[in-house]
Amino acid sequence: MKAKQWQEIKNMADAEIAAKLNETKEKLFRLKFKHFSTPVKNSLEIRSLRRLVARLNTLLKERQPAKPAKSRKK
């Protein structure tokens, strides 16, 4: 992923990132399904989509407020 594209994604709102995540997951599912029946021309696209899904998930998790740690009572 190019740095410019990554900066554009980082500047998106959470709702936009979630929408892009759903869209990317759907595209990945369709591509994998197609690949099982007949090999696709560019199999590296599967890897790039998988990595994009991971990046988007990571970005959403980073933006969520941290939960306070539970203290253990003895």
mmCIF file as gemmi writes it, N, C-alpha and C atoms, coordinates in Angstrom:
data_model
loop_
_atom_site.group_PDB
_atom_site.id
_atom_site.type_symbol
_atom_site.label_atom_id
_atom_site.label_alt_id
_atom_site.label_comp_id
_atom_site.label_asym_id
_atom_site.label_entity_id
_atom_site.label_seq_id
_atom_site.pdbx_PDB_ins_code
_atom_site.Cartn_x
_atom_site.Cartn_y
_atom_site.Cartn_z
_atom_site.occupancy
_atom_site.B_iso_or_equiv
_atom_site.pdbx_formal_charge
_atom_site.auth_seq_id
_atom_site.auth_asym_id
_atom_site.pdbx_PDB_model_num
ATOM 1 N N . MET Axp A 1 ? 0.844 -1.162 0 1 0 ? 1 A 1
ATOM 2 C CA . MET Axp A 1 ? 0 0 0 1 0 ? 1 A 1
ATOM 3 C C . MET Axp A 1 ? 0.897 1.234 0 1 0 ? 1 A 1
ATOM 4 N N . LYS Axp A 2 ? 0.558 2.161 -0.826 1 0 ? 2 A 1
ATOM 5 C CA . LYS Axp A 2 ? 1.358 3.37 -0.915 1 0 ? 2 A 1
ATOM 6 C C . LYS Axp A 2 ? 1.062 4.294 0.254 1 0 ? 2 A 1
ATOM 7 N N . ALA Axp A 3 ? 2.049 5.093 0.6 1 0 ? 3 A 1
ATOM 8 C CA . ALA Axp A 3 ? 1.932 5.974 1.763 1 0 ? 3 A 1
ATOM 9 C C . ALA Axp A 3 ? 0.778 6.969 1.597 1 0 ? 3 A 1
ATOM 10 N N . LYS Axp A 4 ? 0.581 7.454 0.392 1 0 ? 4 A 1
ATOM 11 C CA . LYS Axp A 4 ? -0.495 8.424 0.165 1 0 ? 4 A 1
ATOM 12 C C . LYS Axp A 4 ? -1.862 7.79 0.413 1 0 ? 4 A 1
ATOM 13 N N . GLN Axp A 5 ? -2.046 6.558 -0.057 1 0 ? 5 A 1
ATOM 14 C CA . GLN Axp A 5 ? -3.308 5.861 0.171 1 0 ? 5 A 1
ATOM 15 C C . GLN Axp A 5 ? -3.515 5.609 1.655 1 0 ? 5 A 1
ATOM 16 N N . TRP Axp A 6 ? -2.456 5.25 2.366 1 0 ? 6 A 1
ATOM 17 C CA . TRP Axp A 6 ? -2.563 4.978 3.789 1 0 ? 6 A 1
ATOM 18 C C . TRP Axp A 6 ? -2.938 6.255 4.543 1 0 ? 6 A 1
ATOM 19 N N . GLN Axp A 7 ? -2.365 7.391 4.172 1 0 ? 7 A 1
ATOM 20 C CA . GLN Axp A 7 ? -2.705 8.656 4.824 1 0 ? 7 A 1
ATOM 21 C C . GLN Axp A 7 ? -4.164 9.02 4.581 1 0 ? 7 A 1
ATOM 22 N N . GLU Axp A 8 ? -4.673 8.743 3.376 1 0 ? 8 A 1
ATOM 23 C CA . GLU Axp A 8 ? -6.075 9.007 3.087 1 0 ? 8 A 1
ATOM 24 C C . GLU Axp A 8 ? -6.984 8.151 3.972 1 0 ? 8 A 1
ATOM 25 N N . ILE Axp A 9 ? -6.609 6.895 4.158 1 0 ? 9 A 1
ATOM 26 C CA . ILE Axp A 9 ? -7.415 6.007 4.994 1 0 ? 9 A 1
ATOM 27 C C . ILE Axp A 9 ? -7.358 6.455 6.448 1 0 ? 9 A 1
ATOM 28 N N . LYS Axp A 10 ? -6.177 6.854 6.923 1 0 ? 10 A 1
ATOM 29 C CA . LYS Axp A 10 ? -6.041 7.283 8.307 1 0 ? 10 A 1
ATOM 30 C C . LYS Axp A 10 ? -6.847 8.543 8.595 1 0 ? 10 A 1
ATOM 31 N N . ASN Axp A 11 ? -7.065 9.374 7.573 1 0 ? 11 A 1
ATOM 32 C CA . ASN Axp A 11 ? -7.813 10.615 7.751 1 0 ? 11 A 1
ATOM 33 C C . ASN Axp A 11 ? -9.326 10.42 7.637 1 0 ? 11 A 1
ATOM 34 N N . MET Axp A 12 ? -9.767 9.215 7.311 1 0 ? 12 A 1
ATOM 35 C CA . MET Axp A 12 ? -11.2 8.94 7.197 1 0 ? 12 A 1
ATOM 36 C C . MET Axp A 12 ? -11.839 8.864 8.582 1 0 ? 12 A 1
ATOM 37 N N . ALA Axp A 13 ? -13.136 9.065 8.606 1 0 ? 13 A 1
ATOM 38 C CA . ALA Axp A 13 ? -13.904 8.908 9.843 1 0 ? 13 A 1
ATOM 39 C C . ALA Axp A 13 ? -14.102 7.417 10.114 1 0 ? 13 A 1
ATOM 40 N N . ASP Axp A 14 ? -14.439 7.097 11.355 1 0 ? 14 A 1
ATOM 41 C CA . ASP Axp A 14 ? -14.615 5.694 11.735 1 0 ? 14 A 1
ATOM 42 C C . ASP Axp A 14 ? -15.702 5.011 10.905 1 0 ? 14 A 1
ATOM 43 N N . ALA Axp A 15 ? -16.786 5.71 10.641 1 0 ? 15 A 1
ATOM 44 C CA . ALA Axp A 15 ? -17.877 5.131 9.861 1 0 ? 15 A 1
ATOM 45 C C . ALA Axp A 15 ? -17.425 4.822 8.431 1 0 ? 15 A 1
ATOM 46 N N . GLU Axp A 16 ? -16.619 5.706 7.855 1 0 ? 16 A 1
ATOM 47 C CA . GLU Axp A 16 ? -16.107 5.476 6.505 1 0 ? 16 A 1
ATOM 48 C C . GLU Axp A 16 ? -15.16 4.278 6.481 1 0 ? 16 A 1
ATOM 49 N N . ILE Axp A 17 ? -14.343 4.159 7.515 1 0 ? 17 A 1
ATOM 50 C CA . ILE Axp A 17 ? -13.408 3.033 7.591 1 0 ? 17 A 1
ATOM 51 C C . ILE Axp A 17 ? -14.184 1.726 7.726 1 0 ? 17 A 1
ATOM 52 N N . ALA Axp A 18 ? -15.231 1.738 8.55 1 0 ? 18 A 1
ATOM 53 C CA . ALA Axp A 18 ? -16.05 0.537 8.72 1 0 ? 18 A 1
ATOM 54 C C . ALA Axp A 18 ? -16.72 0.15 7.402 1 0 ? 18 A 1
ATOM 55 N N . ALA Axp A 19 ? -17.185 1.131 6.651 1 0 ? 19 A 1
ATOM 56 C CA . ALA Axp A 19 ? -17.81 0.856 5.361 1 0 ? 19 A 1
ATOM 57 C C . ALA Axp A 19 ? -16.79 0.278 4.38 1 0 ? 19 A 1
ATOM 58 N N . LYS Axp A 20 ? -15.595 0.86 4.371 1 0 ? 20 A 1
ATOM 59 C CA . LYS Axp A 20 ? -14.536 0.352 3.496 1 0 ? 20 A 1
ATOM 60 C C . LYS Axp A 20 ? -14.133 -1.056 3.907 1 0 ? 20 A 1
ATOM 61 N N . LEU Axp A 21 ? -14.121 -1.323 5.209 1 0 ? 21 A 1
ATOM 62 C CA . LEU Axp A 21 ? -13.795 -2.649 5.702 1 0 ? 21 A 1
ATOM 63 C C . LEU Axp A 21 ? -14.816 -3.677 5.212 1 0 ? 21 A 1
ATOM 64 N N . ASN Axp A 22 ? -16.09 -3.357 5.334 1 0 ? 22 A 1
ATOM 65 C CA . ASN Axp A 22 ? -17.14 -4.271 4.861 1 0 ? 22 A 1
ATOM 66 C C . ASN Axp A 22 ? -17.034 -4.505 3.357 1 0 ? 22 A 1
ATOM 67 N N . GLU Axp A 23 ? -16.78 -3.442 2.623 1 0 ? 23 A 1
ATOM 68 C CA . GLU Axp A 23 ? -16.638 -3.547 1.171 1 0 ? 23 A 1
ATOM 69 C C . GLU Axp A 23 ? -15.443 -4.429 0.802 1 0 ? 23 A 1
ATOM 70 N N . THR Axp A 24 ? -14.337 -4.253 1.497 1 0 ? 24 A 1
ATOM 71 C CA . THR Axp A 24 ? -13.133 -5.021 1.217 1 0 ? 24 A 1
ATOM 72 C C . THR Axp A 24 ? -13.309 -6.486 1.581 1 0 ? 24 A 1
ATOM 73 N N . LYS Axp A 25 ? -13.977 -6.743 2.703 1 0 ? 25 A 1
ATOM 74 C CA . LYS Axp A 25 ? -14.253 -8.132 3.094 1 0 ? 25 A 1
ATOM 75 C C . LYS Axp A 25 ? -15.12 -8.828 2.05 1 0 ? 25 A 1
ATOM 76 N N . GLU Axp A 26 ? -16.119 -8.121 1.551 1 0 ? 26 A 1
ATOM 77 C CA . GLU Axp A 26 ? -16.997 -8.688 0.533 1 0 ? 26 A 1
ATOM 78 C C . GLU Axp A 26 ? -16.218 -8.99 -0.747 1 0 ? 26 A 1
ATOM 79 N N . LYS Axp A 27 ? -15.358 -8.07 -1.136 1 0 ? 27 A 1
ATOM 80 C CA . LYS Axp A 27 ? -14.546 -8.256 -2.342 1 0 ? 27 A 1
ATOM 81 C C . LYS Axp A 27 ? -13.597 -9.442 -2.165 1 0 ? 27 A 1
ATOM 82 N N . LEU Axp A 28 ? -12.998 -9.56 -0.982 1 0 ? 28 A 1
ATOM 83 C CA . LEU Axp A 28 ? -12.098 -10.67 -0.69 1 0 ? 28 A 1
ATOM 84 C C . LEU Axp A 28 ? -12.846 -11.998 -0.739 1 0 ? 28 A 1
ATOM 85 N N . PHE Axp A 29 ? -14.04 -12.035 -0.163 1 0 ? 29 A 1
ATOM 86 C CA . PHE Axp A 29 ? -14.85 -13.255 -0.175 1 0 ? 29 A 1
ATOM 87 C C . PHE Axp A 29 ? -15.154 -13.686 -1.605 1 0 ? 29 A 1
ATOM 88 N N . ARG Axp A 30 ? -15.588 -12.737 -2.418 1 0 ? 30 A 1
ATOM 89 C CA . ARG Axp A 30 ? -15.931 -13.06 -3.81 1 0 ? 30 A 1
ATOM 90 C C . ARG Axp A 30 ? -14.706 -13.542 -4.58 1 0 ? 30 A 1
ATOM 91 N N . LEU Axp A 31 ? -13.57 -12.901 -4.349 1 0 ? 31 A 1
ATOM 92 C CA . LEU Axp A 31 ? -12.345 -13.276 -5.054 1 0 ? 31 A 1
ATOM 93 C C . LEU Axp A 31 ? -11.877 -14.666 -4.637 1 0 ? 31 A 1
ATOM 94 N N . LYS Axp A 32 ? -11.949 -14.969 -3.341 1 0 ? 32 A 1
ATOM 95 C CA . LYS Axp A 32 ? -11.577 -16.309 -2.874 1 0 ? 32 A 1
ATOM 96 C C . LYS Axp A 32 ? -12.511 -17.368 -3.453 1 0 ? 32 A 1
ATOM 97 N N . PHE Axp A 33 ? -13.789 -17.05 -3.47 1 0 ? 33 A 1
ATOM 98 C CA . PHE Axp A 33 ? -14.774 -17.989 -4.003 1 0 ? 33 A 1
ATOM 99 C C . PHE Axp A 33 ? -14.496 -18.267 -5.476 1 0 ? 33 A 1
ATOM 100 N N . LYS Axp A 34 ? -14.198 -17.212 -6.222 1 0 ? 34 A 1
ATOM 101 C CA . LYS Axp A 34 ? -13.892 -17.359 -7.645 1 0 ? 34 A 1
ATOM 102 C C . LYS Axp A 34 ? -12.597 -18.149 -7.833 1 0 ? 34 A 1
ATOM 103 N N . HIS Axp A 35 ? -11.637 -17.92 -6.94 1 0 ? 35 A 1
ATOM 104 C CA . HIS Axp A 35 ? -10.338 -18.577 -7.048 1 0 ? 35 A 1
ATOM 105 C C . HIS Axp A 35 ? -10.439 -20.083 -6.793 1 0 ? 35 A 1
ATOM 106 N N . PHE Axp A 36 ? -11.364 -20.51 -5.948 1 0 ? 36 A 1
ATOM 107 C CA . PHE Axp A 36 ? -11.526 -21.935 -5.687 1 0 ? 36 A 1
ATOM 108 C C . PHE Axp A 36 ? -12.057 -22.674 -6.912 1 0 ? 36 A 1
ATOM 109 N N . SER Axp A 37 ? -12.924 -22.037 -7.678 1 0 ? 37 A 1
ATOM 110 C CA . SER Axp A 37 ? -13.481 -22.711 -8.851 1 0 ? 37 A 1
ATOM 111 C C . SER Axp A 37 ? -12.524 -22.653 -10.041 1 0 ? 37 A 1
ATOM 112 N N . THR Axp A 38 ? -12.007 -21.475 -10.328 1 0 ? 38 A 1
ATOM 113 C CA . THR Axp A 38 ? -11.011 -21.325 -11.398 1 0 ? 38 A 1
ATOM 114 C C . THR Axp A 38 ? -9.943 -20.357 -10.911 1 0 ? 38 A 1
ATOM 115 N N . PRO Axp A 39 ? -8.68 -20.656 -11.142 1 0 ? 39 A 1
ATOM 116 C CA . PRO Axp A 39 ? -7.615 -19.759 -10.672 1 0 ? 39 A 1
ATOM 117 C C . PRO Axp A 39 ? -7.752 -18.353 -11.266 1 0 ? 39 A 1
ATOM 118 N N . VAL Axp A 40 ? -7.57 -17.363 -10.431 1 0 ? 40 A 1
ATOM 119 C CA . VAL Axp A 40 ? -7.632 -15.977 -10.907 1 0 ? 40 A 1
ATOM 120 C C . VAL Axp A 40 ? -6.291 -15.6 -11.519 1 0 ? 40 A 1
ATOM 121 N N . LYS Axp A 41 ? -6.298 -14.582 -12.361 1 0 ? 41 A 1
ATOM 122 C CA . LYS Axp A 41 ? -5.068 -14.162 -13.038 1 0 ? 41 A 1
ATOM 123 C C . LYS Axp A 41 ? -4.061 -13.581 -12.064 1 0 ? 41 A 1
ATOM 124 N N . ASN Axp A 42 ? -4.544 -12.752 -11.145 1 0 ? 42 A 1
ATOM 125 C CA . ASN Axp A 42 ? -3.642 -12.087 -10.215 1 0 ? 42 A 1
ATOM 126 C C . ASN Axp A 42 ? -3.944 -12.581 -8.798 1 0 ? 42 A 1
ATOM 127 N N . SER Axp A 43 ? -3.26 -13.643 -8.398 1 0 ? 43 A 1
ATOM 128 C CA . SER Axp A 43 ? -3.522 -14.207 -7.078 1 0 ? 43 A 1
ATOM 129 C C . SER Axp A 43 ? -2.943 -13.347 -5.964 1 0 ? 43 A 1
ATOM 130 N N . LEU Axp A 44 ? -2.047 -12.42 -6.279 1 0 ? 44 A 1
ATOM 131 C CA . LEU Axp A 44 ? -1.5 -11.523 -5.264 1 0 ? 44 A 1
ATOM 132 C C . LEU Axp A 44 ? -2.541 -10.524 -4.777 1 0 ? 44 A 1
ATOM 133 N N . GLU Axp A 45 ? -3.614 -10.366 -5.527 1 0 ? 45 A 1
ATOM 134 C CA . GLU Axp A 45 ? -4.687 -9.467 -5.101 1 0 ? 45 A 1
ATOM 135 C C . GLU Axp A 45 ? -5.353 -9.992 -3.833 1 0 ? 45 A 1
ATOM 136 N N . ILE Axp A 46 ? -5.414 -11.312 -3.69 1 0 ? 46 A 1
ATOM 137 C CA . ILE Axp A 46 ? -5.987 -11.905 -2.481 1 0 ? 46 A 1
ATOM 138 C C . ILE Axp A 46 ? -5.152 -11.493 -1.278 1 0 ? 46 A 1
ATOM 139 N N . ARG Axp A 47 ? -3.834 -11.567 -1.415 1 0 ? 47 A 1
ATOM 140 C CA . ARG Axp A 47 ? -2.948 -11.195 -0.311 1 0 ? 47 A 1
ATOM 141 C C . ARG Axp A 47 ? -3.083 -9.718 0.032 1 0 ? 47 A 1
ATOM 142 N N . SER Axp A 48 ? -3.139 -8.872 -0.979 1 0 ? 48 A 1
ATOM 143 C CA . SER Axp A 48 ? -3.238 -7.434 -0.707 1 0 ? 48 A 1
ATOM 144 C C . SER Axp A 48 ? -4.571 -7.091 -0.038 1 0 ? 48 A 1
ATOM 145 N N . LEU Axp A 49 ? -5.658 -7.744 -0.438 1 0 ? 49 A 1
ATOM 146 C CA . LEU Axp A 49 ? -6.957 -7.498 0.197 1 0 ? 49 A 1
ATOM 147 C C . LEU Axp A 49 ? -6.958 -7.987 1.64 1 0 ? 49 A 1
ATOM 148 N N . ARG Axp A 50 ? -6.345 -9.147 1.872 1 0 ? 50 A 1
ATOM 149 C CA . ARG Axp A 50 ? -6.27 -9.675 3.23 1 0 ? 50 A 1
ATOM 150 C C . ARG Axp A 50 ? -5.502 -8.719 4.139 1 0 ? 50 A 1
ATOM 151 N N . ARG Axp A 51 ? -4.431 -8.169 3.621 1 0 ? 51 A 1
ATOM 152 C CA . ARG Axp A 51 ? -3.632 -7.228 4.408 1 0 ? 51 A 1
ATOM 153 C C . ARG Axp A 51 ? -4.377 -5.92 4.636 1 0 ? 51 A 1
ATOM 154 N N . LEU Axp A 52 ? -5.137 -5.478 3.648 1 0 ? 52 A 1
ATOM 155 C CA . LEU Axp A 52 ? -5.918 -4.261 3.813 1 0 ? 52 A 1
ATOM 156 C C . LEU Axp A 52 ? -6.984 -4.448 4.884 1 0 ? 52 A 1
ATOM 157 N N . VAL Axp A 53 ? -7.61 -5.622 4.917 1 0 ? 53 A 1
ATOM 158 C CA . VAL Axp A 53 ? -8.598 -5.912 5.954 1 0 ? 53 A 1
ATOM 159 C C . VAL Axp A 53 ? -7.939 -5.844 7.326 1 0 ? 53 A 1
ATOM 160 N N . ALA Axp A 54 ? -6.758 -6.414 7.444 1 0 ? 54 A 1
ATOM 161 C CA . ALA Axp A 54 ? -6.044 -6.394 8.726 1 0 ? 54 A 1
ATOM 162 C C . ALA Axp A 54 ? -5.681 -4.966 9.122 1 0 ? 54 A 1
ATOM 163 N N . ARG Axp A 55 ? -5.235 -4.169 8.171 1 0 ? 55 A 1
ATOM 164 C CA . ARG Axp A 55 ? -4.881 -2.775 8.467 1 0 ? 55 A 1
ATOM 165 C C . ARG Axp A 55 ? -6.094 -1.98 8.932 1 0 ? 55 A 1
ATOM 166 N N . LEU Axp A 56 ? -7.218 -2.176 8.249 1 0 ? 56 A 1
ATOM 167 C CA . LEU Axp A 56 ? -8.433 -1.449 8.623 1 0 ? 56 A 1
ATOM 168 C C . LEU Axp A 56 ? -8.921 -1.874 10.005 1 0 ? 56 A 1
ATOM 169 N N . ASN Axp A 57 ? -8.869 -3.17 10.285 1 0 ? 57 A 1
ATOM 170 C CA . ASN Axp A 57 ? -9.254 -3.648 11.62 1 0 ? 57 A 1
ATOM 171 C C . ASN Axp A 57 ? -8.353 -3.054 12.69 1 0 ? 57 A 1
ATOM 172 N N . THR Axp A 58 ? -7.062 -3.02 12.424 1 0 ? 58 A 1
ATOM 173 C CA . THR Axp A 58 ? -6.103 -2.465 13.383 1 0 ? 58 A 1
ATOM 174 C C . THR Axp A 58 ? -6.379 -0.989 13.624 1 0 ? 58 A 1
ATOM 175 N N . LEU Axp A 59 ? -6.642 -0.254 12.562 1 0 ? 59 A 1
ATOM 176 C CA . LEU Axp A 59 ? -6.904 1.167 12.689 1 0 ? 59 A 1
ATOM 177 C C . LEU Axp A 59 ? -8.161 1.424 13.513 1 0 ? 59 A 1
ATOM 178 N N . LEU Axp A 60 ? -9.201 0.63 13.298 1 0 ? 60 A 1
ATOM 179 C CA . LEU Axp A 60 ? -10.433 0.792 14.079 1 0 ? 60 A 1
ATOM 180 C C . LEU Axp A 60 ? -10.199 0.465 15.548 1 0 ? 60 A 1
ATOM 181 N N . LYS Axp A 61 ? -9.43 -0.578 15.824 1 0 ? 61 A 1
ATOM 182 C CA . LYS Axp A 61 ? -9.148 -0.951 17.216 1 0 ? 61 A 1
ATOM 183 C C . LYS Axp A 61 ? -8.318 0.121 17.914 1 0 ? 61 A 1
ATOM 184 N N . GLU Axp A 62 ? -7.385 0.727 17.205 1 0 ? 62 A 1
ATOM 185 C CA . GLU Axp A 62 ? -6.551 1.782 17.801 1 0 ? 62 A 1
ATOM 186 C C . GLU Axp A 62 ? -7.379 2.998 18.174 1 0 ? 62 A 1
ATOM 187 N N . ARG Axp A 63 ? -8.405 3.268 17.406 1 0 ? 63 A 1
ATOM 188 C CA . ARG Axp A 63 ? -9.219 4.459 17.649 1 0 ? 63 A 1
ATOM 189 C C . ARG Axp A 63 ? -10.22 4.272 18.783 1 0 ? 63 A 1
ATOM 190 N N . GLN Axp A 64 ? -10.503 3.038 19.158 1 0 ? 64 A 1
ATOM 191 C CA . GLN Axp A 64 ? -11.428 2.803 20.264 1 0 ? 64 A 1
ATOM 192 C C . GLN Axp A 64 ? -10.748 3.199 21.562 1 0 ? 64 A 1
ATOM 193 N N . PRO Axp A 65 ? -11.514 3.794 22.474 1 0 ? 65 A 1
ATOM 194 C CA . PRO Axp A 65 ? -10.899 4.153 23.759 1 0 ? 65 A 1
ATOM 195 C C . PRO Axp A 65 ? -10.481 2.903 24.52 1 0 ? 65 A 1
ATOM 196 N N . ALA Axp A 66 ? -9.363 3.009 25.211 1 0 ? 66 A 1
ATOM 197 C CA . ALA Axp A 66 ? -8.845 1.861 25.962 1 0 ? 66 A 1
ATOM 198 C C . ALA Axp A 66 ? -9.745 1.592 27.157 1 0 ? 66 A 1
ATOM 199 N N . LYS Axp A 67 ? -9.998 0.341 27.411 1 0 ? 67 A 1
ATOM 200 C CA . LYS Axp A 67 ? -10.813 -0.049 28.559 1 0 ? 67 A 1
ATOM 201 C C . LYS Axp A 67 ? -9.926 -0.07 29.786 1 0 ? 67 A 1
ATOM 202 N N . PRO Axp A 68 ? -10.43 0.405 30.918 1 0 ? 68 A 1
ATOM 203 C CA . PRO Axp A 68 ? -9.604 0.369 32.122 1 0 ? 68 A 1
ATOM 204 C C . PRO Axp A 68 ? -9.366 -1.079 32.562 1 0 ? 68 A 1
ATOM 205 N N . ALA Axp A 69 ? -8.187 -1.318 33.079 1 0 ? 69 A 1
ATOM 206 C CA . ALA Axp A 69 ? -7.834 -2.664 33.536 1 0 ? 69 A 1
ATOM 207 C C . ALA Axp A 69 ? -8.614 -2.991 34.797 1 0 ? 69 A 1
ATOM 208 N N . LYS Axp A 70 ? -9.069 -4.203 34.888 1 0 ? 70 A 1
ATOM 209 C CA . LYS Axp A 70 ? -9.8 -4.635 36.079 1 0 ? 70 A 1
ATOM 210 C C . LYS Axp A 70 ? -8.784 -4.957 37.182 1 0 ? 70 A 1
ATOM 211 N N . SER Axp A 71 ? -9.065 -4.456 38.344 1 0 ? 71 A 1
ATOM 212 C CA . SER Axp A 71 ? -8.17 -4.756 39.464 1 0 ? 71 A 1
ATOM 213 C C . SER Axp A 71 ? -8.616 -6.053 40.118 1 0 ? 71 A 1
ATOM 214 N N . ARG Axp A 72 ? -7.659 -6.834 40.481 1 0 ? 72 A 1
ATOM 215 C CA . ARG Axp A 72 ? -7.951 -8.103 41.134 1 0 ? 72 A 1
ATOM 216 C C . ARG Axp A 72 ? -8.052 -7.897 42.629 1 0 ? 72 A 1
ATOM 217 N N . LYS Axp A 73 ? -9.111 -8.43 43.192 1 0 ? 73 A 1
ATOM 218 C CA . LYS Axp A 73 ? -9.275 -8.365 44.639 1 0 ? 73 A 1
ATOM 219 C C . LYS Axp A 73 ? -8.964 -9.724 45.227 1 0 ? 73 A 1
ATOM 220 N N . LYS Axp A 74 ? -8.177 -9.723 46.251 1 0 ? 74 A 1
ATOM 221 C CA . LYS Axp A 74 ? -7.797 -10.987 46.882 1 0 ? 74 A 1
ATOM 222 C C . LYS Axp A 74 ? -8.627 -11.27 48.084 1 0 ? 74 A 1
